Structures are given as C-alpha cells and as structure tokens.
Amino acid sequence: MEQVAVFCGNCDCGCPTLYVDEAAPADQRVVLTDDFGQRVRMSSEQFRSLVEEAKAGRLDHV
C-alpha cells in the first residue's frame, strides 16, 4: 500500500492514515486506517465523492 496522507502527524501514536492499495479490487483500493487499527476500504469514486462533499463545506458541521 502507498501512503498518501497522515491526519495528525504530530506524534507517533498511529494517527489516521490514507493509503492507496493498487493490488486490491477496484472497489477497495482506497484505505483509511484509524488510530485503533481499524480500516475502511472504498473505491476511488466513493473517496472522490467524500472529498467533493468536504470541499463544498457539507461536512463542516461534523
């Protein structure tokens, strides 16, 4: 898996991290890990939709 981004980076505590797994099936290539060791897998299209929602401000209330 190729690491794309770390969402914290100020420590070495297992911060949430975004990866791309080119070896995975297309619907599972984007991988988001949390600091508890859990993973969420999604397609590039699903991730793109999430990013678009965030850019549009529709996630600001979270």
C-alpha positions as CSV (number, residue, x, y, z in Angstrom):
1,M,0.0,0.0,0.0
2,E,1.2,3.5,-0.8
3,Q,0.7,6.1,2.0
4,V,-1.0,9.2,0.7
5,A,-1.6,11.3,3.9
6,V,-1.4,11.2,7.7
7,F,-4.1,13.1,9.6
8,C,-2.2,14.3,12.6
9,G,1.5,13.7,12.2
10,N,2.4,15.4,15.4
11,C,3.1,12.2,17.2
12,D,3.9,8.5,16.7
13,C,0.6,7.2,18.1
14,G,-0.9,5.6,15.0
15,C,-2.7,8.6,13.5
16,P,-5.4,8.1,10.9
17,T,-3.7,7.4,7.6
18,L,-4.9,7.3,4.0
19,Y,-3.4,4.7,1.6
20,V,-3.9,3.5,-2.0
21,D,-3.7,-0.2,-2.4
22,E,-3.2,-0.8,-6.2
23,A,-3.3,-4.6,-5.6
24,A,-6.8,-4.5,-4.2
25,P,-10.0,-4.9,-6.2
26,A,-11.2,-1.6,-7.7
27,D,-14.0,-1.2,-5.1
28,Q,-11.5,-1.4,-2.2
29,R,-8.4,0.5,-3.4
30,V,-8.6,3.5,-1.1
31,V,-7.9,2.5,2.5
32,L,-8.3,4.7,5.6
33,T,-6.9,3.5,8.9
34,D,-7.7,4.9,12.3
35,D,-5.6,5.1,15.4
36,F,-7.2,2.0,16.8
37,G,-6.1,-0.3,13.9
38,Q,-9.4,-0.4,12.1
39,R,-9.7,0.0,8.3
40,V,-12.3,1.4,5.9
41,R,-11.9,0.4,2.3
42,M,-13.7,2.2,-0.6
43,S,-13.5,2.8,-4.3
44,S,-11.8,5.8,-5.8
45,E,-15.2,7.1,-6.8
46,Q,-16.5,6.9,-3.3
47,F,-13.4,8.7,-2.0
48,R,-13.8,11.3,-4.7
49,S,-17.4,11.9,-3.6
50,L,-16.3,12.3,0.0
51,V,-13.6,14.8,-0.9
52,E,-16.1,16.8,-3.0
53,E,-18.6,16.9,-0.1
54,A,-15.8,18.1,2.2
55,K,-14.7,20.8,-0.3
56,A,-18.2,22.0,-0.7
57,G,-18.5,22.5,3.1
58,R,-21.2,19.9,3.6
59,L,-19.1,18.2,6.3
60,D,-18.2,21.3,8.3
61,H,-20.8,20.6,10.9
62,V,-19.2,17.3,11.9
